[in-house]
């Protein structure tokens, strides 16, 4: 996983919309969950959402 440093300049609302869009367009590849996929492919958005849970 890529390392995410410092504060993100992405608004939380944008991160939520990005996650929702990604979830709607995600096709299951094997047994990989969308969350695992999202964490690997979009670490900045994932980190921002994780900090605001």
HUBELQUI-V239278 format. One record per pair of residues at least 24 apart in sequence whose ideal C-beta (glycine too) atoms are under 8 Angstrom apart, sorted by the first residue. I is the first residue (numbers start at 0). GAP is how many residues later the second one is. Records with the same first field share a line. If there is no record, write none. Layout:
# HUBELQUI-V239278
I=GAP ; GAP
This chain:
# HUBELQUI-V239278
0=38 ; 39 ; 42
1=41
2=40
3=39 ; 40 ; 43
7=36 ; 39 ; 40
9=34 ; 35 ; 38
11=36 ; 37 ; 40
14=30 ; 33 ; 34
15=33
17=24 ; 27
18=26 ; 30
